[in-house]
Amino acid sequence: MLGVNRTAVAGKPTQFEFLRITHIDEVPTYIARPNGAAGTSFKRSAGGPNWIRFSNLDHDFPQPIEYHRDGDMLKASFAGPGQDGATMTIPFAFQTCSG
């Protein structure tokens, strides 16, 4: 699976990321390439019928990446150590658009 993320602030692009989910050693692996940097891999570490977690505990942030399907919404969360050492979680909610 391939994906692209583009972030804009005040209508101007500020960053982008190429995303890929592939099998490496028969394990689903999420590979993120922010702003064209080298890829960082996160291997599937848990999941169920409507959710999946990819983890890389050697990465600074995020370490786990989770996606949950909730009806017509897709919820994501990125977590790991914040600057103060406490766990920081950034949630996202995506919904299908009509049109």
C-alpha positions as CSV (number, residue, x, y, z in Angstrom):
1,M,0.0,0.0,0.0
2,L,1.3,3.5,-0.8
3,G,0.4,6.8,0.6
4,V,1.4,10.5,0.6
5,N,0.8,13.0,3.4
6,R,1.1,16.7,2.8
7,T,0.8,19.3,5.7
8,A,-0.1,22.9,5.0
9,V,-0.2,25.9,7.3
10,A,-2.2,28.9,6.2
11,G,-2.6,27.3,2.8
12,K,1.1,26.8,2.3
13,P,2.8,23.4,2.2
14,T,5.2,22.9,5.1
15,Q,6.1,19.3,4.9
16,F,5.3,16.0,3.1
17,E,5.8,12.3,3.8
18,F,5.8,9.2,1.6
19,L,4.3,6.2,3.3
20,R,4.4,2.5,2.4
21,I,3.2,-0.7,3.9
22,T,4.9,-3.8,2.7
23,H,6.0,-7.2,3.9
24,I,9.5,-7.6,5.2
25,D,10.5,-11.1,6.4
26,E,6.8,-11.9,6.1
27,V,5.8,-9.2,8.7
28,P,3.7,-6.2,7.6
29,T,6.0,-3.2,7.9
30,Y,5.1,0.5,7.8
31,I,7.8,2.6,6.2
32,A,7.7,6.4,6.6
33,R,9.9,8.8,4.6
34,P,9.3,12.4,5.9
35,N,10.4,15.2,3.6
36,G,12.2,12.7,1.4
37,A,14.5,11.4,4.1
38,A,15.6,7.8,4.3
39,G,12.9,5.5,5.4
40,T,12.1,4.4,9.0
41,S,10.5,1.0,9.4
42,F,7.9,0.1,11.9
43,K,7.0,-3.6,12.1
44,R,3.4,-4.8,12.9
45,S,3.4,-5.5,16.7
46,A,-0.3,-6.0,17.4
47,G,-3.7,-5.8,15.8
48,G,-7.2,-7.1,15.4
49,P,-10.2,-6.9,13.1
50,N,-10.4,-3.1,13.1
51,W,-7.0,-1.9,14.3
52,I,-3.2,-2.4,13.8
53,R,-0.1,-1.2,15.6
54,F,3.3,-0.8,14.1
55,S,6.3,-0.3,16.4
56,N,9.9,0.8,16.3
57,L,11.2,1.3,19.9
58,D,14.6,2.3,18.6
59,H,13.1,5.4,16.9
60,D,12.9,8.8,18.7
61,F,9.3,9.7,17.8
62,P,7.0,8.2,17.1
63,Q,7.6,4.7,18.5
64,P,4.2,3.1,18.1
65,I,1.8,4.1,15.2
66,E,-1.7,2.8,15.5
67,Y,-4.7,2.9,13.2
68,H,-8.3,2.1,14.3
69,R,-11.3,1.8,12.0
70,D,-14.4,3.2,13.7
71,G,-17.4,3.1,11.3
72,D,-16.6,5.4,8.4
73,M,-13.7,7.0,10.4
74,L,-10.1,6.1,10.5
75,K,-8.4,7.1,13.7
76,A,-4.6,7.2,14.0
77,S,-2.3,7.9,16.9
78,F,1.5,8.5,17.1
79,A,3.1,8.2,20.5
80,G,6.5,8.1,22.1
81,P,8.7,10.1,24.5
82,G,8.1,13.8,24.6
83,Q,10.9,16.4,25.3
84,D,10.2,16.0,29.0
85,G,10.5,12.2,28.8
86,A,6.8,11.7,29.5
87,T,4.8,9.9,26.9
88,M,3.3,12.2,24.2
89,T,0.4,11.0,22.0
90,I,-0.8,12.8,18.8
91,P,-4.2,11.7,17.7
92,F,-5.7,12.1,14.2
93,A,-9.2,11.4,12.9
94,F,-9.9,10.9,9.2
95,Q,-13.4,10.7,7.7
96,T,-14.4,10.0,4.1
97,C,-15.5,13.0,2.1
98,S,-18.4,13.3,-0.2
99,G,-18.0,14.9,-3.6
